[in-house]
Amino acid sequence: MENASKALIIAGAILLAILIISLGIMVYRQASGVVDSNAMDEVAVTSFNEKFQQYAGDNIRGANVNALISSIVQNNLSNSDDSSKQVKLTVSATNWTGTKPSDTAIKSTSEAGSAQTGRSYKVTTTPDTQSGYITSITITDAS
C-alpha cells in the first residue's frame, strides 16, 4: 500500500511538471508570434516609406520631383481601397507648371502639374503618427 501511494504521488508530480512545461511553451509561442508580426509591420512601413524618402531633401532637381509625383500617383492608384496608404501632395513652389495641389491625394499627373526640370525644390515628407506610413508630402522652392 505504501508503494502504491508513492507511485501515485510520483505520477502526479510528473503530470504537473508536464503541464507546467506545456504552459511555458504555449506562452513562448504566443509571445514570439507578437514579436514576429511587429517586425513584419516595421518592414512593411519601411518598404512603403522608402519609395518616397529617396526623393526627400533640400536640393531636389525638377526631374526627380516629377518622378516623385509619378510614384505618388502610382501609389494612390494601387492603394485606392486603403485610405491609410494614400499620400497627399501639397505644392507651394513658385516655379511650377500647371495646377498646384493642396493637401490632395492625387490620382493622375495632370492633377499635380509638374516641376520645372532646371529648378531645385525642397521635398518634405510627413509620416502618420500612429501607423508610421508617409501620408503627406510638401514641395516648396529650394532655399
Short mmCIF file of the C-alpha atoms (twelve columns), coordinates in Angstrom:
data_MODEL
# 
_entry.id   MODEL 
# 
loop_
_atom_site.group_PDB 
_atom_site.id 
_atom_site.type_symbol 
_atom_site.label_atom_id 
_atom_site.label_alt_id 
_atom_site.label_comp_id 
_atom_site.label_asym_id 
_atom_site.label_seq_id 
_atom_site.Cartn_x 
_atom_site.Cartn_y 
_atom_site.Cartn_z 
_atom_site.pdbx_PDB_model_num 
ATOM 1   C CA . MET A 1   0.000  0.000  0.000   1 
ATOM 2   C CA . GLU A 2   2.845  2.328  0.811   1 
ATOM 3   C CA . ASN A 3   4.463  1.778  -2.611  1 
ATOM 4   C CA . ALA A 4   1.182  2.421  -4.393  1 
ATOM 5   C CA . SER A 5   0.733  5.803  -2.701  1 
ATOM 6   C CA . LYS A 6   4.326  6.798  -3.549  1 
ATOM 7   C CA . ALA A 7   3.732  5.763  -7.163  1 
ATOM 8   C CA . LEU A 8   0.600  7.927  -7.316  1 
ATOM 9   C CA . ILE A 9   2.480  10.911 -5.844  1 
ATOM 10  C CA . ILE A 10  5.304  10.474 -8.388  1 
ATOM 11  C CA . ALA A 11  2.808  10.132 -11.258 1 
ATOM 12  C CA . GLY A 12  1.017  13.284 -10.095 1 
ATOM 13  C CA . ALA A 13  4.314  15.183 -9.901  1 
ATOM 14  C CA . ILE A 14  5.224  14.079 -13.437 1 
ATOM 15  C CA . LEU A 15  1.815  15.177 -14.783 1 
ATOM 16  C CA . LEU A 16  2.154  18.522 -13.016 1 
ATOM 17  C CA . ALA A 17  5.660  19.017 -14.496 1 
ATOM 18  C CA . ILE A 18  4.354  18.216 -17.996 1 
ATOM 19  C CA . LEU A 19  1.503  20.697 -17.517 1 
ATOM 20  C CA . ILE A 20  3.893  23.470 -16.415 1 
ATOM 21  C CA . ILE A 21  6.277  22.813 -19.315 1 
ATOM 22  C CA . SER A 22  3.468  22.807 -21.922 1 
ATOM 23  C CA . LEU A 23  2.061  26.031 -20.435 1 
ATOM 24  C CA . GLY A 24  5.509  27.631 -20.748 1 
ATOM 25  C CA . ILE A 25  5.795  26.530 -24.390 1 
ATOM 26  C CA . MET A 26  2.341  27.932 -25.162 1 
ATOM 27  C CA . VAL A 27  3.217  31.332 -23.629 1 
ATOM 28  C CA . TYR A 28  6.530  31.391 -25.534 1 
ATOM 29  C CA . ARG A 29  4.825  30.693 -28.889 1 
ATOM 30  C CA . GLN A 30  2.236  33.428 -28.338 1 
ATOM 31  C CA . ALA A 31  4.922  35.948 -27.376 1 
ATOM 32  C CA . SER A 32  7.101  35.091 -30.376 1 
ATOM 33  C CA . GLY A 33  4.087  35.491 -32.694 1 
ATOM 34  C CA . VAL A 34  3.562  39.043 -31.440 1 
ATOM 35  C CA . VAL A 35  7.244  39.899 -31.936 1 
ATOM 36  C CA . ASP A 36  7.205  38.457 -35.476 1 
ATOM 37  C CA . SER A 37  4.101  40.418 -36.502 1 
ATOM 38  C CA . ASN A 38  5.567  43.668 -35.143 1 
ATOM 39  C CA . ALA A 39  8.779  43.057 -37.059 1 
ATOM 40  C CA . MET A 40  6.782  42.427 -40.236 1 
ATOM 41  C CA . ASP A 41  4.835  45.664 -39.698 1 
ATOM 42  C CA . GLU A 42  8.079  47.618 -39.388 1 
ATOM 43  C CA . VAL A 43  9.418  46.058 -42.592 1 
ATOM 44  C CA . ALA A 44  6.197  46.944 -44.439 1 
ATOM 45  C CA . VAL A 45  6.298  50.565 -43.200 1 
ATOM 46  C CA . THR A 46  9.978  50.943 -44.106 1 
ATOM 47  C CA . SER A 47  9.394  49.458 -47.544 1 
ATOM 48  C CA . PHE A 48  6.418  51.747 -48.169 1 
ATOM 49  C CA . ASN A 49  8.212  54.889 -46.968 1 
ATOM 50  C CA . GLU A 50  11.385 54.168 -48.939 1 
ATOM 51  C CA . LYS A 51  9.511  54.816 -52.194 1 
ATOM 52  C CA . PHE A 52  9.148  58.460 -51.143 1 
ATOM 53  C CA . GLN A 53  12.094 59.062 -48.792 1 
ATOM 54  C CA . GLN A 54  14.565 58.715 -51.639 1 
ATOM 55  C CA . TYR A 55  13.204 61.970 -53.076 1 
ATOM 56  C CA . ALA A 56  13.209 63.944 -49.799 1 
ATOM 57  C CA . GLY A 57  15.751 66.696 -49.310 1 
ATOM 58  C CA . ASP A 58  16.641 70.350 -49.777 1 
ATOM 59  C CA . ASN A 59  18.047 70.482 -53.332 1 
ATOM 60  C CA . ILE A 60  15.996 68.041 -55.378 1 
ATOM 61  C CA . ARG A 61  16.077 68.601 -59.129 1 
ATOM 62  C CA . GLY A 62  12.826 69.095 -61.036 1 
ATOM 63  C CA . ALA A 63  13.167 65.788 -62.923 1 
ATOM 64  C CA . ASN A 64  13.355 63.905 -59.606 1 
ATOM 65  C CA . VAL A 65  10.331 65.815 -58.293 1 
ATOM 66  C CA . ASN A 66  8.384  64.757 -61.388 1 
ATOM 67  C CA . ALA A 67  9.451  61.147 -60.742 1 
ATOM 68  C CA . LEU A 68  8.206  61.550 -57.156 1 
ATOM 69  C CA . ILE A 69  4.835  62.761 -58.453 1 
ATOM 70  C CA . SER A 70  4.604  59.675 -60.674 1 
ATOM 71  C CA . SER A 71  5.383  57.477 -57.654 1 
ATOM 72  C CA . ILE A 72  2.675  59.206 -55.617 1 
ATOM 73  C CA . VAL A 73  0.109  58.731 -58.393 1 
ATOM 74  C CA . GLN A 74  1.075  55.083 -58.817 1 
ATOM 75  C CA . ASN A 75  0.859  54.511 -55.044 1 
ATOM 76  C CA . ASN A 76  -2.531 56.221 -54.707 1 
ATOM 77  C CA . LEU A 77  -3.984 54.211 -57.584 1 
ATOM 78  C CA . SER A 78  -2.686 50.866 -56.305 1 
ATOM 79  C CA . ASN A 79  -3.852 51.611 -52.740 1 
ATOM 80  C CA . SER A 80  -7.175 53.238 -53.633 1 
ATOM 81  C CA . ASP A 81  -9.049 50.898 -51.267 1 
ATOM 82  C CA . ASP A 82  -6.790 51.684 -48.259 1 
ATOM 83  C CA . SER A 83  -7.055 55.311 -47.126 1 
ATOM 84  C CA . SER A 84  -4.214 54.894 -44.612 1 
ATOM 85  C CA . LYS A 85  -1.774 54.453 -47.508 1 
ATOM 86  C CA . GLN A 86  -2.982 57.408 -49.579 1 
ATOM 87  C CA . VAL A 87  -0.300 60.085 -49.911 1 
ATOM 88  C CA . LYS A 88  -1.436 63.708 -50.078 1 
ATOM 89  C CA . LEU A 89  0.588  66.260 -52.004 1 
ATOM 90  C CA . THR A 90  0.930  69.964 -51.284 1 
ATOM 91  C CA . VAL A 91  2.846  72.235 -53.661 1 
ATOM 92  C CA . SER A 92  3.709  75.785 -52.673 1 
ATOM 93  C CA . ALA A 93  6.629  76.293 -55.075 1 
ATOM 94  C CA . THR A 94  6.571  79.384 -57.285 1 
ATOM 95  C CA . ASN A 95  8.403  77.649 -60.149 1 
ATOM 96  C CA . TRP A 96  5.633  75.201 -61.048 1 
ATOM 97  C CA . THR A 97  3.864  74.298 -64.270 1 
ATOM 98  C CA . GLY A 98  0.122  73.639 -64.133 1 
ATOM 99  C CA . THR A 99  -2.113 73.260 -61.111 1 
ATOM 100 C CA . LYS A 100 -0.687 73.187 -57.594 1 
ATOM 101 C CA . PRO A 101 -2.362 70.558 -55.415 1 
ATOM 102 C CA . SER A 102 -3.039 71.489 -51.812 1 
ATOM 103 C CA . ASP A 103 -3.282 68.560 -49.406 1 
ATOM 104 C CA . THR A 104 -4.796 66.339 -52.100 1 
ATOM 105 C CA . ALA A 105 -4.408 62.604 -52.728 1 
ATOM 106 C CA . ILE A 106 -3.704 62.908 -56.457 1 
ATOM 107 C CA . LYS A 107 -4.749 60.131 -58.824 1 
ATOM 108 C CA . SER A 108 -3.198 61.426 -62.065 1 
ATOM 109 C CA . THR A 109 -0.180 63.501 -63.030 1 
ATOM 110 C CA . SER A 110 -2.439 66.122 -64.612 1 
ATOM 111 C CA . GLU A 111 -3.883 66.875 -61.154 1 
ATOM 112 C CA . ALA A 112 -0.424 67.760 -59.849 1 
ATOM 113 C CA . GLY A 113 1.144  69.769 -62.625 1 
ATOM 114 C CA . SER A 114 4.901  69.384 -62.906 1 
ATOM 115 C CA . ALA A 115 8.154  70.780 -61.621 1 
ATOM 116 C CA . GLN A 116 10.418 72.733 -63.939 1 
ATOM 117 C CA . THR A 117 13.360 70.468 -64.752 1 
ATOM 118 C CA . GLY A 118 16.009 73.194 -64.494 1 
ATOM 119 C CA . ARG A 119 14.972 74.213 -60.971 1 
ATOM 120 C CA . SER A 120 15.647 72.845 -57.488 1 
ATOM 121 C CA . TYR A 121 12.979 72.107 -54.908 1 
ATOM 122 C CA . LYS A 122 12.704 71.163 -51.259 1 
ATOM 123 C CA . VAL A 123 10.723 67.982 -50.621 1 
ATOM 124 C CA . THR A 124 9.440  67.258 -47.103 1 
ATOM 125 C CA . THR A 125 7.733  64.031 -46.084 1 
ATOM 126 C CA . THR A 126 5.403  63.716 -43.087 1 
ATOM 127 C CA . PRO A 127 4.562  60.295 -41.622 1 
ATOM 128 C CA . ASP A 128 1.336  59.453 -39.822 1 
ATOM 129 C CA . THR A 129 1.949  59.407 -36.058 1 
ATOM 130 C CA . GLN A 130 0.053  56.161 -35.493 1 
ATOM 131 C CA . SER A 131 0.853  53.964 -38.493 1 
ATOM 132 C CA . GLY A 132 4.260  55.374 -39.454 1 
ATOM 133 C CA . TYR A 133 3.317  55.490 -43.157 1 
ATOM 134 C CA . ILE A 134 4.156  58.675 -45.037 1 
ATOM 135 C CA . THR A 135 0.807  60.369 -45.630 1 
ATOM 136 C CA . SER A 136 1.820  63.857 -46.713 1 
ATOM 137 C CA . ILE A 137 4.491  65.323 -48.980 1 
ATOM 138 C CA . THR A 138 5.179  69.023 -49.354 1 
ATOM 139 C CA . ILE A 139 7.127  70.556 -52.250 1 
ATOM 140 C CA . THR A 140 8.471  74.100 -51.889 1 
ATOM 141 C CA . ASP A 141 11.171 76.197 -53.552 1 
ATOM 142 C CA . ALA A 142 14.719 75.351 -52.519 1 
ATOM 143 C CA . SER A 143 16.263 77.948 -50.243 1 
# 
